Amino acid sequence: MTAMADGILTEIMRFSLKDGPGIRTTVFLKGCNMACKWCHNPETLSPEPQLMRYPALCIGCLACLGACPNGALELAGAGGGAIAYRREQCVACGACADRCYSGALVISGVRMGVGDVMREVMQDADYYRNSGGGLTVGGGEAGCQPEFTAELLRAAKEAGVSTAIETNMLADWPVYEQMLPYLDLVMLDIKCGDDAEHRKWTGAGNAEILANARRISELKPTIIRTPVIPGVNDNAEEIAKIADIVGTMKNIICYELLLFNPLGEGKYAALGAANAFMGARPAGERLSAELKAAAQRAGVPVKIL
């Protein structure tokens, strides 16, 4: 580990209740080594800063026009008022976003040091102590910025803050090994039980993921999660297959089924990216109950989130 590792973040979310036990602060890192077609945080996939546009928030002040050094923004139409954007000319320098007063232009991706992040994390130290919460590092993928993640976890532990990561476990084992001394909890995904299906939907096979998952669950308390995606794994047969894998692991606190999150639709539009699951919605109450019953084959507590 370097002494002064920096990270690229998209967000620091305080008072998170879904990223581990208690009240937590979740640090979302930018960059992922998978390409899940349903990702509800598509701004975290690329490791580079990106401009996100929300035209509905534009108030027509035109302050952004003169800020762009590359001519990516211009007035559209003879009447003026509307702004045209050429993404191919944008270098995500952030100059236009700095001038945008309404939040119509936002840069996703900012470099921060461990000390800067910890200053925000420690603002809620009392909440962590009282609720059993702490710091969660997610993304994106925590394993894509291993030095920064490990140093941040170390700083949190030295400050008496409980720590967790959310991870896909798709990296060489030494990536996770350097985090282990500073980790209290691991939350990891098993998205598909079949290697070919996993590769089809995420761009990567699951052999290394499963090997790492078994290894880390022997060393740390672990929560296994499966995002339940319409048309991918939202059936009892597939969930039972994953549950059988979970049942072979040690130190499993619970198995969580994460119902599909459609809130990322606006983010795809803001990035100018195609959304393969546009219009998809979470499983209903009846199907959720069927999936929970199938998941109970794992022999551990099952939660639906």
ABEGO torsion letter per residue (X at the ends): XBABBBBBBABBBBGBAAAEBEBBBBBBBBEBABBBAABABAAAABABBBBBBBAAABAGAGAAAAABAAGABBBBEAAEGBBBBBAAABAGAGAAAAABAAGABBBBEBBBBAAAAAAAAAAAAAAAAAAGBEBBBBOEBAAABAAAAAAAAAAAAAAGBBBBBBBAGBBBAAAAAAAAAABABBBBBBABABAAAAAAAAGBBAAAAAAAAAAAAAABBBBBBBBBBBGAABBAAAAAAAAAAAAABBGBABBBBBBBBAAAAAAAAAAGBBBAABGBBBBBAAAAAAAAAAAAAAGBBBBBX
